[in-house]
């Protein structure tokens, strides 16, 4: 898939690796792109996909085994990525609902082990490349993947709705036709992104705990005992099964009486109506559903493995049929189909005749959030000093935190208040800012967020030879960062902040203490992409700014 652009010049092979650490398994996507230079869109050549089960969250009681479960897929990635491109091949792991539900302490231990493992491989790691992904990002990245693969992100074409049903959560993302949909939606359901030069105002939400596997437990009655039991009206009385959760094995069976579709649907409907926000206009959109939506469509023979179109009513009919004739080899199919029907009809208010496209792949590429996340990782890698040829600043994929160095003009204007003095900067939730940004302006960050604030002030406390230990050097740009930007100007009115570096390949050091305050300035040339820094004597000999 490629986008219209300028004349193709010197195409380059580009690789990237995304691990999808889901609740039911860990998956690797090894992406191979062709890049045609700054400002031009990449062509996706291949997505090599592998999966292992169980997922990382299954190793809560044995954390050392969690990271080791990824070794086989890492070794395969090492074989696929050419030797001369491994150092520039970014790698990232994004965990979803499974680790979110474990709690911060256990999930942090697991991710730390994964980080230690990744460092033993020759791939590019950037800050925050191993993390628990927010539900909003998961939904947005899935929407990007679907619409990118369908070539709908060019020429202002109407985009499709992305419905993703995972094991621990489910996501809905689309561009509303009706302005009232966004106006009436909660703030955490809205997301503005700029993708390939076009702005999109998205309605997006991730319902944590409403994934298919999580919903199963909520649709059962827990009966303590040894072993503990789970009962549900969604099981045939003649069927039993075992189900494990967080290391505990349960015996699953039908309720003593009143089983079948109606009591099963009553439980699913109550769960959905209690938790899902109604979206009336969704019925007017083209909808594409994947993950467990697709899997259960195949299992119930509504579609063949190639994918296809179904109606909401088809899910209802399939659920009633399966609940009346339980399949011993698929004991949960009655429950799953009933739950899916309730999400679509009771949650998203889709009528029975509404058509939905179920798919697993588009043009041979697996549909998931991973491809959208890969664009995000490339954007971060670009500004952290690698893969700079992939994007121009006008064609950055969206991120939950804008990774822009600055947006001219940065200096205060008459309509904006001047920055506070360097020694009295107010605390912010994001400490890596030269100036506080107005509320309507995206953050102008020079540094990625880290757990250790990279404060540049006050300069009189440090000399270049006495910098406090941090996990990241106090540099304007990473030492190996070949910065590329079409046009930008940066002026810093900060006391003794930076001395001119010998070259872009050297860190911009903090100025040593001087008897005379300095006013620093910086200019980024649009002709040769070089950064010019200079220290200018301040007009005031005292600390009056």
Secondary structure, DSSP 8 states (H G I E B T S, - for coil): -----S---S-EEEEEEEEEE-SS-EEEEEEEEEE-STTS--EEEEEEEEEESS-GGGGTT-HHHHHHTTHHHHHHHHHHS-GGGGGG-EEEEEE-HHHHTT-HHHHHHHHHHHHHHHTTSSSB--TT-EEE--HHHHHHHHHHHHHHHTT-SSTT----EEEEE-SSEEEEEEE-SSHHHHHHS-GGGEEEEEETTEEEEEEEEEEET-SHHHHHHHTSEEE-SSS-EEEETTS-TT-EEEEEETTEEEEEEE-SS--SHHHHHHHHHHHHHHH----GGGGGS-EEEEEHHHHHHHHTTSS-TT-EEEEHHHHHHHHHHHHHS--GGGTTHHHHHHHHHHIIIIIS---TT-EEEE-SEETTEE-SSHHHHHHHHHHHHHHTTS-TTS--GGG----SS---S--S--S--TTS-----GGG----SS--BSS---TTS---BSS---SS------GGG--TTS----SS---SS-TT-----SSEEE----BT-B---SSTTS---B----SS-EEEEEEE-TTT--EEEEEEE-S-SSS--
